[in-house]
């Protein structure tokens, strides 16, 4: 008899901290049932995406040719994103190519949005994150958070605490930047918990750490928590400023920083509680109590020793970047968002420019001056998640095309006419639902830019308070949670490899629905209490 081959023990750190994103079926450890489902899903996408596109192209619709072509391509791309017959970034690129080939817009016009500042935020933040992982700083941060009194005792506390930190930070720092800089720490925390689970026999010795429900819950809490926290202040997320400016132009009524925060705080607190419940129910962690983790963390922290030169340099670059990211928010608190000082500072300290400048410090600060060795070399930096950058770039392109071709306006006006909206509740609900739907297929910034200008005239024509309707659309624009392309933070979470698209859709649709209901029911109440409109 031949001896059974010993089970190869999974290297958790290598799997979580050095994995490839957008893995094929052959790169994943799946059960036979999971593999059959994934194979069927991907095969379906290969024929369904072109079929949906072709059928919609030839439907006899009362639409401009450009609008119908763009809608057909976008529907096909959504099928590709949901079924993944090709990696999700490639699905976006196929859509952009189809738009140009069909003549919707010229190539230069289609590709111009790829120069968005958000792309440079991704690049700079990802390079900083790469240095945090390579130097071990992320691991040190992870142990520090897990050693906080009571936090490390249960997975629920870890997830909720980390979500709370994310939520507060994203009220003053860009959602994208917040998620990008906290993701390495989240991965470090997950690596610690996964190794503990492996040692205790909670999971098999050769398990796949990238398919843990605990990992999905933690990373989705990071992404979704940033979206919720971004609603807390006018500067928390670009859609807030876009929506507020559009409302001010339509009504000549200014919403102050304090009024916005007072209105948003109770609503965001309620949203955060609902978010935690949904994520922990949909992605129930494999283990609840982390027995012995305090002793484990204490021992590991002791073995880390003093900070290395690479860690110190990374911390300096990280600190400079975060300080510059926060500066416009601090100026807004004292000078107001309408001041010329705030306009100048926020314009000069653009988050994308700050991100790449901060990342550049890693190639300047030395770890060994004699050998001219910097903190990070280019071969390390080149390993950042370029797939997520491409994916979100294509999302920005589609958002821009929805606006420039007039397709978004056509959808909004046609739906409003068909539904015959006349009262405040119906129009508010329509604004929230439309913003969520548009945000699912484009960025949240594009959703606010497109939906708010469409919905305000509808409210005014129906003699309904435009402030309530405009704010509903603005808040809901940040509520695209189903697809990676919906928000930059969703793209980062998906790019981590810990969140399969099917799990993101299940978690996201639940929060989309409940979040929209909360906006429709509670936002008008808070507006009345604060006295806006």
CORLINTA-V873010 format. One record per residue. PSI is psi in whole degrees, 0 to 359 (none if undefined). OMEGA is omega in radians with two decimals (999 if undefined). NEAR is the number of other ideal C-beta (glycine too) atoms within 10 Angstrom. Layout:
psi=PSI omega=OMEGA near=NEAR
psi=PSI omega=OMEGA near=NEAR
This chain:
psi=137 omega=3.11 near=3
psi=145 omega=3.14 near=4
psi=145 omega=3.08 near=5
psi=137 omega=3.14 near=6
psi=135 omega=3.14 near=6
psi=144 omega=3.13 near=8
psi=128 omega=3.13 near=9
psi=126 omega=-3.07 near=8
psi=130 omega=-3.12 near=11
psi=133 omega=3.01 near=20
psi=100 omega=-3.02 near=12
psi=315 omega=-3.11 near=20
psi=317 omega=-3.14 near=17
psi=320 omega=-3.11 near=11
psi=318 omega=-3.05 near=17
psi=323 omega=-3.00 near=24
psi=355 omega=3.14 near=18
psi=31 omega=-3.04 near=11
psi=163 omega=3.01 near=16
psi=139 omega=3.13 near=12
psi=165 omega=3.10 near=18
psi=57 omega=-3.06 near=19
psi=145 omega=3.06 near=14
psi=172 omega=3.14 near=11
psi=322 omega=-3.11 near=12
psi=340 omega=-3.12 near=7
psi=356 omega=-3.08 near=12
psi=155 omega=3.05 near=15
psi=105 omega=-3.06 near=15
psi=151 omega=3.00 near=15
psi=161 omega=3.12 near=9
psi=320 omega=-3.14 near=7
psi=317 omega=3.12 near=8
psi=320 omega=-3.13 near=15
psi=321 omega=3.10 near=14
psi=317 omega=3.14 near=11
psi=313 omega=-3.11 near=13
psi=321 omega=3.14 near=18
psi=318 omega=3.13 near=12
psi=321 omega=-3.14 near=11
psi=314 omega=-3.11 near=15
psi=321 omega=3.12 near=15
psi=320 omega=3.11 near=12
psi=318 omega=-3.13 near=14
psi=328 omega=-3.11 near=20
psi=324 omega=3.14 near=14
psi=333 omega=-3.08 near=12
psi=322 omega=-3.11 near=16
psi=308 omega=3.11 near=24
psi=327 omega=-3.14 near=14
psi=313 omega=3.14 near=12
psi=318 omega=-3.13 near=18
psi=311 omega=-3.09 near=22
psi=315 omega=-3.13 near=11
psi=315 omega=-3.11 near=12
psi=327 omega=3.13 near=17
psi=325 omega=-3.03 near=17
psi=7 omega=3.06 near=9
psi=139 omega=3.14 near=10
psi=78 omega=-3.08 near=6
psi=151 omega=3.11 near=12
psi=70 omega=-3.12 near=7
psi=155 omega=3.01 near=17
psi=149 omega=-3.09 near=13
psi=316 omega=3.14 near=12
psi=317 omega=-3.11 near=18
psi=317 omega=-3.12 near=20
psi=321 omega=3.12 near=21
psi=316 omega=3.13 near=22
psi=318 omega=3.13 near=26
psi=319 omega=-3.14 near=21
psi=315 omega=3.13 near=22
psi=317 omega=-3.11 near=25
psi=321 omega=3.09 near=21
psi=318 omega=3.11 near=17
psi=320 omega=3.13 near=25
psi=320 omega=3.11 near=27
psi=319 omega=3.09 near=19
psi=317 omega=3.11 near=21
psi=320 omega=-3.13 near=24
psi=323 omega=-3.08 near=27
psi=324 omega=-3.05 near=19
psi=340 omega=3.07 near=22
psi=48 omega=3.00 near=20
psi=338 omega=2.99 near=17
psi=159 omega=3.08 near=18
psi=143 omega=-3.04 near=17
psi=319 omega=3.09 near=25
psi=324 omega=3.13 near=25
psi=323 omega=3.08 near=17
psi=318 omega=3.09 near=24
psi=318 omega=3.13 near=26
psi=322 omega=3.08 near=17
psi=318 omega=3.13 near=17
psi=316 omega=3.13 near=25
psi=318 omega=3.10 near=21
psi=319 omega=-3.14 near=13
psi=322 omega=3.13 near=19
psi=318 omega=-3.13 near=26
psi=315 omega=-3.12 near=15
psi=322 omega=3.13 near=10
psi=351 omega=3.09 near=16
psi=21 omega=3.10 near=10
psi=312 omega=3.03 near=22
psi=158 omega=3.06 near=20
psi=161 omega=-3.07 near=10
psi=314 omega=-3.11 near=12
psi=320 omega=3.14 near=8
psi=321 omega=-3.13 near=15
psi=320 omega=-3.02 near=19
psi=350 omega=-3.09 near=16
psi=318 omega=-3.12 near=14
psi=347 omega=3.14 near=21
psi=346 omega=3.08 near=16
psi=12 omega=-3.12 near=11
psi=148 omega=3.10 near=19
psi=329 omega=-3.13 near=15
psi=324 omega=3.12 near=23
psi=319 omega=3.14 near=18
psi=332 omega=3.02 near=20
psi=315 omega=3.09 near=25
psi=308 omega=-3.05 near=29
psi=309 omega=-3.12 near=20
psi=315 omega=-3.12 near=25
psi=322 omega=3.13 near=30
psi=324 omega=3.10 near=23
psi=318 omega=3.06 near=26
psi=317 omega=3.13 near=27
psi=321 omega=3.12 near=25
psi=320 omega=3.12 near=22
psi=324 omega=3.10 near=28
psi=321 omega=3.13 near=26
psi=315 omega=-3.07 near=22
psi=324 omega=-3.10 near=22
psi=340 omega=-3.08 near=25
psi=2 omega=-3.14 near=16
psi=323 omega=3.12 near=23
psi=320 omega=3.13 near=27
psi=320 omega=3.13 near=24
psi=316 omega=3.08 near=19
psi=318 omega=-3.11 near=19
psi=315 omega=3.13 near=23
psi=326 omega=-3.14 near=23
psi=316 omega=3.14 near=13
psi=318 omega=-3.12 near=20
psi=341 omega=3.13 near=26
psi=357 omega=3.09 near=15
psi=142 omega=-3.06 near=11
psi=120 omega=3.05 near=7
psi=343 omega=-3.02 near=9
psi=316 omega=-3.02 near=18
psi=6 omega=-3.06 near=24
psi=327 omega=3.12 near=16
psi=153 omega=3.11 near=17
psi=328 omega=3.11 near=23
psi=315 omega=3.14 near=14
psi=320 omega=3.12 near=15
psi=311 omega=-3.09 near=27
psi=314 omega=-3.11 near=25
psi=319 omega=3.13 near=20
psi=314 omega=-3.13 near=17
psi=322 omega=3.08 near=23
psi=321 omega=3.12 near=25
psi=318 omega=3.09 near=15
psi=315 omega=3.13 near=17
psi=315 omega=-3.09 near=26
psi=313 omega=-3.12 near=27
psi=315 omega=-3.13 near=14
psi=319 omega=-3.05 near=24
psi=351 omega=3.04 near=28
psi=338 omega=-3.07 near=23
psi=340 omega=3.10 near=20
psi=147 omega=3.12 near=24
psi=139 omega=3.11 near=31
psi=317 omega=-3.14 near=30
psi=312 omega=-3.11 near=26
psi=319 omega=-3.13 near=28
psi=312 omega=-3.10 near=30
psi=318 omega=-3.12 near=31
psi=323 omega=-3.09 near=26
psi=338 omega=3.13 near=23
psi=342 omega=-3.10 near=24
psi=316 omega=3.12 near=26
psi=321 omega=3.11 near=24
psi=321 omega=3.10 near=24
psi=317 omega=3.13 near=28
psi=322 omega=3.10 near=27
psi=318 omega=3.11 near=25
psi=317 omega=3.14 near=25
psi=321 omega=3.12 near=25
psi=318 omega=3.12 near=21
psi=311 omega=-3.10 near=24
psi=322 omega=-3.13 near=27
psi=321 omega=3.12 near=25
psi=324 omega=3.08 near=18
psi=318 omega=3.10 near=19
psi=321 omega=3.13 near=21
psi=317 omega=-3.14 near=18
psi=325 omega=-3.10 near=12
psi=357 omega=3.12 near=12
psi=16 omega=3.09 near=8
psi=327 omega=3.09 near=13
psi=164 omega=3.12 near=20
psi=157 omega=-3.11 near=12
psi=327 omega=-3.10 near=12
psi=30 omega=-3.08 near=12
psi=164 omega=3.10 near=19
psi=106 omega=-3.09 near=16
psi=338 omega=-3.10 near=28
psi=355 omega=3.13 near=23
psi=17 omega=3.10 near=18
psi=134 omega=3.04 near=22
psi=327 omega=3.09 near=18
psi=317 omega=3.13 near=23
psi=317 omega=3.13 near=26
psi=316 omega=-3.14 near=24
psi=318 omega=-3.10 near=29
psi=314 omega=-3.09 near=27
psi=323 omega=3.09 near=29
psi=325 omega=3.05 near=30
psi=322 omega=3.09 near=29
psi=311 omega=-3.10 near=26
psi=309 omega=-3.09 near=31
psi=324 omega=3.11 near=30
psi=324 omega=3.09 near=31
psi=321 omega=3.11 near=33
psi=318 omega=3.11 near=31
psi=312 omega=3.14 near=29
psi=329 omega=3.13 near=29
psi=342 omega=3.13 near=31
psi=348 omega=-3.02 near=29
psi=325 omega=-3.10 near=22
psi=160 omega=3.12 near=23
psi=333 omega=-3.10 near=22
psi=2 omega=-3.07 near=24
psi=333 omega=-3.09 near=30
psi=142 omega=-3.12 near=30
psi=321 omega=3.12 near=23
psi=329 omega=3.13 near=31
psi=313 omega=-3.13 near=26
psi=323 omega=3.12 near=17
psi=312 omega=-3.14 near=22
psi=317 omega=-3.13 near=31
psi=319 omega=3.14 near=22
psi=318 omega=3.14 near=15
psi=320 omega=3.12 near=21
psi=318 omega=-3.14 near=25
psi=322 omega=3.12 near=15
psi=322 omega=-3.08 near=10
psi=331 omega=-3.01 near=18
psi=348 omega=-3.07 near=17
psi=28 omega=3.09 near=7
psi=125 omega=-3.09 near=11
psi=135 omega=3.07 near=13
psi=114 omega=-3.09 near=24
psi=166 omega=3.11 near=15
psi=315 omega=-3.11 near=16
psi=318 omega=3.13 near=12
psi=317 omega=3.13 near=15
psi=311 omega=-3.09 near=22
psi=318 omega=3.12 near=17
psi=323 omega=3.12 near=15
psi=319 omega=-2.99 near=23
psi=331 omega=-3.00 near=26
psi=307 omega=3.14 near=15
psi=323 omega=-3.13 near=14
psi=317 omega=3.14 near=21
psi=323 omega=3.10 near=23
psi=317 omega=3.11 near=13
psi=319 omega=3.12 near=14
psi=321 omega=-3.11 near=26
psi=319 omega=3.11 near=20
psi=314 omega=3.12 near=11
psi=318 omega=3.14 near=17
psi=313 omega=-3.13 near=26
psi=318 omega=3.14 near=19
psi=313 omega=-3.11 near=13
psi=312 omega=-3.08 near=22
psi=323 omega=-3.13 near=26
psi=336 omega=3.07 near=18
psi=316 omega=-3.10 near=11
psi=326 omega=-3.11 near=18
psi=62 omega=-3.06 near=22
psi=117 omega=-3.10 near=12
psi=147 omega=-3.13 near=22
psi=335 omega=-3.13 near=15
psi=144 omega=-3.14 near=18
psi=305 omega=-3.11 near=12
psi=130 omega=3.14 near=10
psi=73 omega=-3.09 near=23
psi=132 omega=3.10 near=12
psi=1 omega=-3.07 near=12
psi=329 omega=-3.13 near=20
psi=317 omega=3.09 near=16
psi=320 omega=3.14 near=9
psi=313 omega=-3.12 near=19
psi=320 omega=-3.14 near=21
psi=317 omega=3.13 near=13
psi=319 omega=3.14 near=10
psi=321 omega=3.12 near=17
psi=321 omega=3.14 near=15
psi=326 omega=-3.11 near=9
psi=345 omega=-3.13 near=8
psi=327 omega=-3.13 near=13
psi=201 omega=-3.13 near=7
psi=158 omega=3.13 near=6
psi=136 omega=3.10 near=15
psi=168 omega=3.11 near=15
psi=322 omega=3.14 near=14
psi=320 omega=3.11 near=22
psi=317 omega=-3.14 near=22
psi=315 omega=3.14 near=16
psi=319 omega=3.12 near=23
psi=319 omega=3.12 near=29
psi=322 omega=3.09 near=17
psi=310 omega=3.14 near=15
psi=318 omega=3.12 near=26
psi=314 omega=-3.13 near=21
psi=317 omega=3.11 near=12
psi=316 omega=-3.12 near=14
psi=311 omega=-3.12 near=24
psi=320 omega=3.12 near=18
psi=316 omega=3.14 near=13
psi=328 omega=3.08 near=19
psi=322 omega=-3.09 near=23
psi=332 omega=-3.02 near=16
psi=313 omega=3.11 near=15
psi=324 omega=3.12 near=25
psi=321 omega=3.10 near=21
psi=317 omega=3.11 near=14
psi=320 omega=-3.14 near=20
psi=323 omega=-3.14 near=21
psi=324 omega=-3.06 near=14
psi=322 omega=-3.06 near=9
psi=344 omega=-3.10 near=14
psi=151 omega=-3.10 near=14
psi=349 omega=3.12 near=24
psi=358 omega=-3.09 near=12
psi=155 omega=3.11 near=13
psi=331 omega=3.12 near=8
psi=314 omega=3.13 near=13
psi=318 omega=-3.13 near=20
psi=317 omega=-3.13 near=14
psi=312 omega=-3.10 near=12
psi=314 omega=-3.11 near=18
psi=329 omega=3.12 near=18
psi=316 omega=-3.11 near=9
psi=321 omega=-3.14 near=12
psi=54 omega=3.08 near=17
psi=136 omega=-3.01 near=15
psi=327 omega=3.12 near=22
psi=317 omega=3.11 near=21
psi=316 omega=3.11 near=15
psi=319 omega=-3.11 near=26
psi=314 omega=-3.11 near=29
psi=329 omega=3.07 near=17
psi=317 omega=3.10 near=16
psi=318 omega=3.12 near=25
psi=327 omega=-3.13 near=25
psi=331 omega=3.11 near=13
psi=331 omega=-3.12 near=21
psi=338 omega=3.12 near=25
psi=0 omega=3.14 near=16
psi=314 omega=-3.12 near=11
psi=122 omega=-3.02 near=18
psi=152 omega=2.94 near=15
psi=339 omega=3.07 near=16
psi=97 omega=-3.04 near=10
psi=323 omega=-3.11 near=8
psi=321 omega=3.12 near=6
psi=4 omega=-3.12 near=8
psi=42 omega=-3.13 near=7
psi=118 omega=-3.14 near=13
psi=174 omega=-3.11 near=18
psi=321 omega=-3.09 near=23
psi=141 omega=3.03 near=25
psi=166 omega=-3.01 near=12
psi=328 omega=3.14 near=10
psi=328 omega=3.05 near=7
psi=315 omega=-3.10 near=16
psi=328 omega=-3.10 near=18
psi=348 omega=-3.13 near=10
psi=9 omega=3.11 near=15
psi=170 omega=-3.00 near=20
psi=81 omega=-3.13 near=25
psi=333 omega=3.13 near=15
psi=318 omega=3.12 near=20
psi=323 omega=3.10 near=25
psi=315 omega=3.11 near=21
psi=316 omega=-3.13 near=21
psi=310 omega=-3.09 near=29
psi=332 omega=3.05 near=29
psi=319 omega=3.11 near=23
psi=327 omega=3.08 near=25
psi=319 omega=3.10 near=31
psi=320 omega=3.13 near=23
psi=313 omega=-3.13 near=26
psi=324 omega=3.08 near=25
psi=318 omega=3.12 near=25
psi=321 omega=-3.13 near=22
psi=325 omega=3.09 near=26
psi=322 omega=-3.13 near=26
psi=312 omega=-3.02 near=16
psi=328 omega=3.13 near=16
psi=345 omega=-3.11 near=21
psi=5 omega=-3.10 near=15
psi=318 omega=-3.13 near=23
psi=318 omega=3.13 near=25
psi=319 omega=3.11 near=16
psi=315 omega=3.13 near=19
psi=313 omega=-3.09 near=20
psi=312 omega=-3.10 near=23
psi=321 omega=-3.14 near=14
psi=316 omega=3.13 near=12
psi=320 omega=3.14 near=16
psi=315 omega=3.13 near=21
psi=318 omega=-3.09 near=10
psi=323 omega=-3.12 near=8
psi=342 omega=3.13 near=12
psi=51 omega=-3.05 near=7
psi=131 omega=-3.13 near=23
psi=332 omega=-3.08 near=11
psi=164 omega=-3.01 near=11
psi=315 omega=-3.09 near=16
psi=316 omega=-3.11 near=13
psi=317 omega=-3.12 near=16
psi=322 omega=3.08 near=25
psi=317 omega=3.11 near=27
psi=317 omega=3.13 near=21
psi=318 omega=3.14 near=22
psi=315 omega=-3.11 near=32
psi=314 omega=-3.11 near=28
psi=317 omega=3.14 near=19
psi=317 omega=-3.14 near=24
psi=319 omega=3.11 near=32
psi=315 omega=-3.11 near=27
psi=316 omega=3.13 near=17
psi=321 omega=-3.12 near=28
psi=334 omega=3.14 near=32
psi=330 omega=-3.06 near=24
psi=351 omega=3.08 near=22
psi=186 omega=3.11 near=29
psi=160 omega=3.10 near=30
psi=328 omega=3.09 near=33
psi=316 omega=3.12 near=23
psi=322 omega=-3.14 near=27
psi=313 omega=3.13 near=33
psi=319 omega=-3.13 near=30
psi=326 omega=-3.07 near=23
psi=313 omega=-2.95 near=27
psi=317 omega=-3.06 near=33
psi=313 omega=3.09 near=27
psi=335 omega=3.12 near=20
psi=319 omega=-2.97 near=22
psi=331 omega=-3.09 near=28
psi=313 omega=3.10 near=22
psi=327 omega=3.10 near=14
psi=318 omega=3.13 near=20
psi=316 omega=-3.13 near=25
psi=320 omega=-3.14 near=14
psi=330 omega=-3.14 near=13
psi=5 omega=-3.12 near=16
psi=42 omega=3.10 near=10
psi=146 omega=-3.12 near=19
psi=112 omega=-3.10 near=19
psi=337 omega=3.14 near=24
psi=314 omega=3.13 near=21
psi=314 omega=-3.11 near=22
psi=317 omega=-3.14 near=30
psi=319 omega=3.12 near=28
psi=325 omega=3.08 near=30
psi=315 omega=3.12 near=30
psi=321 omega=-3.13 near=35
psi=311 omega=3.13 near=31
psi=315 omega=-3.08 near=29
psi=337 omega=3.11 near=32
psi=334 omega=3.11 near=34
psi=6 omega=-3.06 near=32
psi=38 omega=2.99 near=31
psi=106 omega=-3.03 near=26
psi=356 omega=-2.99 near=29
psi=327 omega=-3.01 near=24
psi=153 omega=3.13 near=24
psi=328 omega=-3.06 near=28
psi=351 omega=-3.04 near=30
psi=317 omega=3.09 near=30
psi=157 omega=3.09 near=34
psi=322 omega=-3.11 near=32
psi=328 omega=3.02 near=32
psi=318 omega=-3.13 near=33
psi=319 omega=3.12 near=29
psi=317 omega=3.14 near=28
psi=315 omega=3.13 near=28
psi=321 omega=-3.13 near=28
psi=344 omega=3.11 near=26
psi=341 omega=-3.11 near=25
psi=358 omega=-3.08 near=23
psi=349 omega=-3.04 near=27
psi=99 omega=3.04 near=24
psi=151 omega=-3.09 near=18
psi=324 omega=3.14 near=18
psi=323 omega=3.12 near=15
psi=323 omega=3.10 near=18
psi=321 omega=3.13 near=22
psi=315 omega=-3.14 near=17
psi=315 omega=3.14 near=15
psi=317 omega=-3.04 near=25
psi=319 omega=-3.10 near=27
psi=327 omega=3.11 near=14
psi=314 omega=-3.11 near=19
psi=328 omega=3.04 near=24
psi=310 omega=-3.06 near=22
psi=309 omega=-3.10 near=15
psi=322 omega=3.11 near=16
psi=318 omega=3.11 near=27
psi=320 omega=3.11 near=20
psi=318 omega=3.12 near=13
psi=318 omega=3.13 near=19
psi=313 omega=-3.09 near=28
psi=320 omega=-3.04 near=19
psi=319 omega=-2.99 near=13
psi=333 omega=-3.13 near=14
psi=314 omega=3.10 near=22
psi=325 omega=3.12 near=20
psi=314 omega=-3.13 near=12
psi=326 omega=3.10 near=16
psi=318 omega=3.12 near=19
psi=318 omega=-3.11 near=13
psi=316 omega=-3.12 near=11
psi=334 omega=3.12 near=18
psi=35 omega=3.09 near=9
psi=143 omega=3.07 near=20
psi=none omega=999 near=17
